[in-house]
């Protein structure tokens, strides 16, 4: 039970980080920023990445609690983590294709 409480606290921190990314509108934490990857609409990209980080925080909070009641739920959590990863790359590709209008 103490492990679940610790994971919930870490999840709250992840949600806080996502909210800061959303509000700050800055994506300079992306690897290769300014050299390999230069965002065209950084504010919109930061909002999307911040939202995905916050969703990851909520998922990280909900799944350990659900694991107390259901067996074998870790596969679905892993699947959502992979989907979050691809969603961030999708946002980066969308930013490069669309750009500012």
Residue pairs with C-beta under 8 A, 6 or more apart in sequence:
3 64
4 64
4 65
4 68
7 60
7 61
7 64
8 61
8 64
8 65
10 60
11 57
11 58
11 60
11 61
12 57
12 61
13 57
14 53
14 54
14 56
14 57
14 60
15 53
15 54
15 57
15 58
15 61
16 57
17 53
17 57
18 50
18 51
18 52
18 53
18 54
18 55
18 56
18 57
19 50
19 54
20 50
21 27
21 29
21 46
21 49
21 50
21 53
22 46
22 47
22 50
22 51
22 54
23 50
24 46
25 42
25 43
25 46
25 47
26 42
26 46
27 33
27 39
27 42
27 45
27 46
27 49
28 34
30 37
30 39
30 92
31 37
37 92
39 45
39 92
39 95
40 95
40 96
40 98
40 99
40 100
41 95
41 98
41 99
41 100
44 95
45 91
45 92
45 95
48 91
49 88
49 91
52 84
52 87
52 88
52 91
55 84
56 81
56 84
59 77
59 80
59 81
59 84
63 73
63 74
63 76
63 77
63 80
66 73
67 73
67 74
